[in-house]
């Protein structure tokens, strides 16, 4: 069957696209390893380092013994301590901003990835997005030469904007160029590239490579390399045939692009599917984010899509990365950083495994298997943490549970939500659906980053019992509400949703959209919904 063929052009296009996903992963992981080095640098940049400040204060105290003490407690010593504490909290604030500005940038830009892809085309949109990537990387790369805290926070924010755009653009592009039978496997490469980026950032962030006082700024600016490579390779990549055929109505160009991607003149099946989709799209016009929720045809798919992304973020995976180092320390590993890299390696290996499994086992089955495994691991992890003081060998139970939890995550909940959303929707609603899904993913990421520390402090070793409960709820939801999408056309998937909704009516494309004007109307609707 010619549609199944993996051609050189398809490999080049997918590899080029997922360079963006690699940058996304690299930017997520890169800030962790050099934390202490950057904080030390911040101290020096923010005027006087803390040690010098204490020395100056002590000198002031020793040379002014006649200072009035009638106010009681506020002595020069407490003033010195207060200064030190103020400086420490200021540095903590700048560090927190250095980490979280990335997620804020991502949340803002995730709304506009689909819009940019529709306005400029997928390839030009990626080229434009890379400007943000390069600016962010340059600001961080030169941060040692100027006010580093301002340059790093700005650079991370701008890199976040880039990653927000591509978290909608990349699943859309690779979902549109992939043959139906390989759509799942190729879709999973987005997540594989993200976890590879995280792993590479952990390795090059080791103190004897780039995570040291001399080279940390190069470590932060290194994401410019895949950005430049991608810019060069994009000139050789075909535009999405779906975009050309359905959006621009340029059949000749779409056929030329398809022939390059499929390596064959026999593209009848693809053209037939796209023609059917275009007929629906001609009725659909554009679908705004608000209409995804108000139109009955789209409501269930978008709610399922959001729940899949919520399951990914609230499963406790970020907590695992937070907790792993302390558990590895408890287990007596002298350099827990290597064990954390081990978790990153397991992460990458099992994501690669999911690429091969996703077309064999199906998306829904893998998602359920992954979540069920995570549920069991979360319970064992909590039991291990609770009984650690009584049975020292329990730390090995916790360690094993960590590695297995990560493995199960990457088999299902890691990669699957990203491309399932692209599969749920046809051309009309897809950009808006990917935008809202990417936004919800970033928001979940931000909430967990903000709250996990407090939850962990409050629950102590019982924290993963809480996540086990959350995971169980998502397992039940998936079992009853999520359809299988493996090897199905968009029309067949829509029919599955109608079956789950218990109604057999033919989906009327968003007829109420007819009164809407051109793209500007949608942009204003999106911007309005973003401000709410």
Secondary structure as the mmCIF struct_conf table of DSSP 4:
data_model
#
loop_
_struct_conf.conf_type_id
_struct_conf.id
_struct_conf.beg_label_comp_id
_struct_conf.beg_label_asym_id
_struct_conf.beg_label_seq_id
_struct_conf.end_label_comp_id
_struct_conf.end_label_asym_id
_struct_conf.end_label_seq_id
HELX_RH_3T_P HELX_RH_3T_P1 UNK A 2 UNK A 4
HELX_RH_AL_P HELX_RH_AL_P1 UNK A 8 UNK A 33
TURN_TY1_P TURN_TY1_P1 UNK A 34 UNK A 34
HELX_RH_AL_P HELX_RH_AL_P2 UNK A 35 UNK A 45
BEND BEND1 UNK A 46 UNK A 48
HELX_RH_AL_P HELX_RH_AL_P3 UNK A 50 UNK A 63
TURN_TY1_P TURN_TY1_P2 UNK A 65 UNK A 66
TURN_TY1_P TURN_TY1_P3 UNK A 70 UNK A 73
HELX_RH_AL_P HELX_RH_AL_P4 UNK A 76 UNK A 109
TURN_TY1_P TURN_TY1_P4 UNK A 110 UNK A 112
HELX_RH_AL_P HELX_RH_AL_P5 UNK A 113 UNK A 120
HELX_RH_AL_P HELX_RH_AL_P6 UNK A 122 UNK A 141
TURN_TY1_P TURN_TY1_P5 UNK A 142 UNK A 142
HELX_RH_3T_P HELX_RH_3T_P2 UNK A 143 UNK A 145
BEND BEND2 UNK A 146 UNK A 146
HELX_RH_AL_P HELX_RH_AL_P7 UNK A 148 UNK A 177
BEND BEND3 UNK A 178 UNK A 178
HELX_RH_3T_P HELX_RH_3T_P3 UNK A 180 UNK A 182
HELX_RH_AL_P HELX_RH_AL_P8 UNK A 183 UNK A 204
TURN_TY1_P TURN_TY1_P6 UNK A 205 UNK A 205
BEND BEND4 UNK A 206 UNK A 206
TURN_TY1_P TURN_TY1_P7 UNK A 207 UNK A 210
BEND BEND5 UNK A 211 UNK A 212
TURN_TY1_P TURN_TY1_P8 UNK A 213 UNK A 215
HELX_RH_AL_P HELX_RH_AL_P9 UNK A 216 UNK A 221
TURN_TY1_P TURN_TY1_P9 UNK A 222 UNK A 223
HELX_RH_AL_P HELX_RH_AL_P10 UNK A 224 UNK A 234
TURN_TY1_P TURN_TY1_P10 UNK A 235 UNK A 236
BEND BEND6 UNK A 237 UNK A 237
HELX_LH_PP_P HELX_LH_PP_P1 UNK A 238 UNK A 240
HELX_RH_AL_P HELX_RH_AL_P11 UNK A 241 UNK A 242
HELX_RH_PI_P HELX_RH_PI_P1 UNK A 243 UNK A 247
BEND BEND7 UNK A 248 UNK A 248
HELX_RH_AL_P HELX_RH_AL_P12 UNK A 251 UNK A 262
TURN_TY1_P TURN_TY1_P11 UNK A 263 UNK A 263
BEND BEND8 UNK A 264 UNK A 265
HELX_RH_AL_P HELX_RH_AL_P13 UNK A 268 UNK A 284
HELX_RH_AL_P HELX_RH_AL_P14 UNK A 289 UNK A 294
BEND BEND9 UNK A 295 UNK A 295
HELX_RH_AL_P HELX_RH_AL_P15 UNK A 296 UNK A 313
TURN_TY1_P TURN_TY1_P12 UNK A 314 UNK A 315
BEND BEND10 UNK A 316 UNK A 316
HELX_RH_AL_P HELX_RH_AL_P16 UNK A 317 UNK A 330
TURN_TY1_P TURN_TY1_P13 UNK A 331 UNK A 332
BEND BEND11 UNK A 334 UNK A 334
HELX_RH_AL_P HELX_RH_AL_P17 UNK A 336 UNK A 361
HELX_RH_AL_P HELX_RH_AL_P18 UNK A 363 UNK A 386
TURN_TY1_P TURN_TY1_P14 UNK A 387 UNK A 390
TURN_TY1_P TURN_TY1_P15 UNK A 392 UNK A 393
HELX_RH_AL_P HELX_RH_AL_P19 UNK A 394 UNK A 411
TURN_TY1_P TURN_TY1_P16 UNK A 412 UNK A 415
HELX_RH_AL_P HELX_RH_AL_P20 UNK A 416 UNK A 424
BEND BEND12 UNK A 425 UNK A 425
HELX_RH_AL_P HELX_RH_AL_P21 UNK A 427 UNK A 459
HELX_RH_3T_P HELX_RH_3T_P4 UNK A 460 UNK A 462
HELX_RH_AL_P HELX_RH_AL_P22 UNK A 463 UNK A 481
HELX_LH_PP_P HELX_LH_PP_P2 UNK A 482 UNK A 484
TURN_TY1_P TURN_TY1_P17 UNK A 486 UNK A 487
HELX_RH_AL_P HELX_RH_AL_P23 UNK A 490 UNK A 501
TURN_TY1_P TURN_TY1_P18 UNK A 502 UNK A 502
HELX_LH_PP_P HELX_LH_PP_P3 UNK A 505 UNK A 509
HELX_RH_3T_P HELX_RH_3T_P5 UNK A 511 UNK A 515
BEND BEND13 UNK A 518 UNK A 518
HELX_RH_AL_P HELX_RH_AL_P24 UNK A 519 UNK A 531
#
